[in-house]
Amino acid sequence: MPKLKTNMRLPLFALFILSILLPQLSFAADIPTLSISLGENDDPDAWFTGLKIIASLTVLALAPSILVMMTSFTRILVVFAFLRQALGTQQSPPTQILVGLALFMTVFIMMPVWETIDQQAITPYLNEDINQAEMLERAINPLRQFMLRQTREDDLLLFLNAAKMEKPNTASDTPMHVLIPAFVISELRTAFEIGFLIYIPFVVLDLVVASVLMSMGMMMLPPVMISLPLKIILFVLVDGWHLITASLLQSFH
């Protein structure tokens, strides 16, 4: 029996990816439908169980969006969007590629957190050493610690004051409904700061090209026609993708 439970052990990031892919797979394969029916049952416990199942399915449908907002995905994707706009390459790289790269970078960055959750919460629960409530509490703690490291104190105090709550004595006492929005706006601020630094060299290049064209009397020639290939070759020569990726990885340490 313990061997069977060990084989059932699945890292949390795999569940996260499966929860994203399952809606698409359901259209690609002939999967039987699942229906829940209570019939004419007057037992309140049966109705309560059915409502719990419906609520659980609703949470599972929203799980990808919830987890995306609680990981490094937001910062990475916003920075990639700024990079594409600064380059001025319109739809290149395609949005699907940027989202896929951001997703796998998120898996890479969050792997230590997933491993901690697996060791402290999922494995003991599968071995029946802890109950479901304790498993959920243990699973939340590593994620809470990660978000607190990336959250600015001012943003956290903003939502604590709005909720009329006192500042927690320990990190484990920070409510998730306060921490999550504070974490998201902190991530957006950090992403915008990185995006501003990305924009600077490309804006300078645009100004230089526009000034040269005006001095040559070529005012009818759009500066973007000259600056775009220069931006691309400059980004390639400085190994831009390596620098951006390295900066993003270092920003989470």
C-alpha positions in Angstrom: 0.0 0.0 0.0 2.7 2.6 0.8 4.3 1.8 -2.6 1.0 2.6 -4.3 0.8 5.9 -2.5 4.3 6.8 -3.4 3.5 6.3 -7.1 0.5 8.6 -6.7 2.7 11.5 -5.6 2.6 14.3 -8.2 4.4 17.6 -7.9 2.1 20.6 -7.6 3.4 22.2 -10.8 2.3 19.2 -12.8 -1.2 19.6 -11.4 -1.0 23.2 -12.3 -0.1 22.5 -15.9 -2.7 19.7 -16.2 -5.4 22.1 -14.8 -4.6 24.4 -17.7 -4.5 21.7 -20.4 -7.5 19.7 -19.4 -10.1 22.1 -20.8 -8.4 22.0 -24.2 -8.0 18.2 -24.1 -11.7 17.7 -23.4 -12.4 19.2 -26.8 -9.7 17.1 -28.6 -10.7 13.7 -27.3 -14.0 11.8 -26.8 -14.1 12.0 -23.0 -17.3 10.8 -21.3 -19.4 13.5 -19.6 -19.8 13.7 -15.8 -23.1 14.5 -14.4 -24.2 15.1 -10.8 -27.8 14.3 -9.9 -29.5 14.1 -6.5 -32.8 13.0 -7.8 -35.6 13.4 -5.3 -33.4 12.8 -2.3 -34.6 14.8 0.7 -31.5 14.1 2.8 -29.8 17.4 3.7 -26.4 15.7 3.9 -26.7 14.5 0.3 -27.5 18.0 -0.8 -24.6 19.4 1.2 -22.3 16.9 -0.4 -23.5 17.8 -3.9 -23.0 21.5 -3.2 -19.4 20.8 -2.0 -18.7 18.9 -5.2 -20.0 21.8 -7.3 -18.0 24.3 -5.3 -14.8 22.2 -5.7 -15.3 22.0 -9.5 -15.7 25.8 -9.5 -12.5 26.3 -7.6 -10.6 23.9 -9.9 -11.8 25.9 -12.9 -10.4 29.1 -11.4 -7.3 27.5 -10.0 -5.0 28.4 -13.0 -5.9 32.1 -12.8 -5.5 32.0 -9.0 -2.1 30.3 -9.2 -0.9 32.6 -12.0 -1.5 35.6 -9.7 0.4 34.0 -6.8 3.6 33.2 -8.7 6.3 34.9 -10.7 4.3 34.7 -14.0 2.8 38.2 -13.8 6.2 40.0 -13.6 7.8 37.9 -16.4 4.9 38.3 -18.8 4.6 42.1 -18.3 8.4 42.5 -18.8 8.2 40.5 -22.1 5.3 42.7 -23.2 7.3 45.9 -22.6 10.3 44.4 -24.4 8.2 43.7 -27.5 6.7 47.2 -27.5 10.2 48.8 -27.0 11.5 46.8 -30.0 8.5 47.9 -32.1 8.3 44.4 -33.7 4.5 44.4 -33.5 3.5 40.7 -33.1 7.0 39.2 -33.1 7.7 37.1 -31.0 4.1 35.9 -31.0 2.1 36.2 -27.8 1.8 32.4 -27.5 5.6 32.1 -27.4 6.0 34.8 -24.8 3.3 33.2 -22.6 4.8 29.8 -23.0 8.3 31.1 -22.1 6.9 33.0 -19.1 5.1 29.8 -18.0 8.2 27.6 -18.1 10.3 30.3 -16.4 7.6 30.4 -13.7 7.9 26.6 -13.3 11.7 27.0 -13.0 11.6 29.9 -10.5 8.8 28.3 -8.4 10.3 24.8 -8.3 11.9 25.1 -4.8 8.5 26.2 -3.5 6.7 23.3 -5.3 9.3 20.9 -3.8 8.8 22.3 -0.3 5.0 21.9 -0.7 5.4 18.4 -2.0 7.6 17.4 0.9 5.8 19.1 3.7 2.1 18.8 2.6 1.4 16.5 -0.2 3.5 13.5 0.8 2.4 13.4 4.4 -1.2 13.7 3.3 -0.9 10.8 0.9 0.8 8.8 3.7 -2.2 9.7 5.9 0.0 11.4 8.4 -2.0 14.6 8.4 -5.6 15.6 7.5 -6.8 17.7 4.7 -7.0 20.9 6.7 -3.4 20.6 7.9 -2.3 19.7 4.4 -3.8 22.9 3.0 -2.2 25.0 5.7 1.2 23.5 5.1 0.9 24.0 1.4 0.0 27.6 1.7 3.0 28.5 4.0 5.8 28.2 1.4 3.7 30.1 -1.1 3.1 32.8 1.5 6.8 33.1 2.3 7.6 33.5 -1.4 5.0 36.2 -1.9 6.1 38.1 1.2 9.7 38.2 -0.1 8.5 39.9 -3.3 5.9 42.2 -1.7 6.7 45.8 -0.7 5.8 46.7 2.9 3.9 49.8 1.7 1.6 47.7 -0.5 1.0 45.2 2.3 0.2 48.1 4.7 -2.2 49.6 2.1 -4.5 46.5 2.2 -4.0 45.9 5.9 -5.2 49.5 6.6 -8.1 49.1 4.1 -9.2 45.9 5.9 -8.7 47.7 9.3 -6.3 45.0 10.5 -3.3 45.2 12.7 0.2 44.4 11.3 0.8 40.7 11.8 3.5 39.7 14.3 4.8 36.8 12.1 4.7 36.1 8.4 2.5 33.0 8.9 -0.2 35.3 10.4 -0.6 37.3 7.2 -4.0 36.7 5.7 -3.9 35.5 2.1 -6.8 37.8 1.0 -4.6 40.7 2.0 -1.3 39.3 0.8 -2.4 38.3 -2.8 -3.5 41.8 -4.0 -0.5 43.4 -2.3 1.8 40.9 -4.0 0.2 41.6 -7.4 0.6 45.3 -7.4 4.2 44.9 -6.1 4.9 42.6 -9.0 3.4 45.2 -11.4 5.5 47.9 -10.0 8.7 45.9 -10.3 7.8 44.9 -13.9 7.2 48.5 -14.8 10.6 49.5 -13.4 12.3 46.8 -15.5 10.2 47.9 -18.5 11.4 51.5 -18.1 15.0 50.4 -18.1 14.4 48.3 -21.2 12.9 51.3 -23.0 15.7 53.8 -22.4 18.3 52.5 -25.0 15.6 52.0 -27.7 14.2 55.5 -27.1 17.7 57.0 -27.4 18.2 55.1 -30.7 14.9 56.4 -32.0 15.9 60.0 -31.1 19.3 59.6 -32.8 17.7 58.2 -36.0 15.1 60.9 -36.1 17.7 63.7 -35.6 19.9 62.3 -38.4 17.0 62.0 -40.8 15.9 65.6 -40.1 19.4 66.9 -40.5 19.6 65.2 -43.9 16.3 66.7 -45.0 14.6 63.3 -45.2 11.6 64.3 -43.2 9.2 62.2 -45.3 11.0 59.0 -44.5 9.4 57.3 -41.3 12.2 57.0 -38.7 10.8 53.6 -37.7 11.9 52.1 -41.1 15.5 52.9 -40.1 15.4 52.4 -36.4 13.6 49.0 -36.4 16.5 47.0 -38.0 19.0 48.9 -35.9 17.1 48.0 -32.7 17.0 44.3 -33.7 20.7 44.1 -34.5 21.6 46.0 -31.3 19.4 43.6 -29.3 21.0 40.6 -30.9 24.6 41.9 -30.5 24.2 42.5 -26.8 22.6 39.1 -26.4 19.4 40.7 -25.2 17.4 37.6 -24.4 20.1 36.3 -22.2 20.4 39.7 -20.3 16.6 40.0 -19.9 16.2 36.4 -18.7 19.2 36.7 -16.3 17.8 40.0 -14.9 14.4 38.4 -14.3 15.9 35.4 -12.5 18.0 37.6 -10.3 15.1 39.8 -9.4 13.5 36.9 -7.5 16.5 36.2 -5.3 
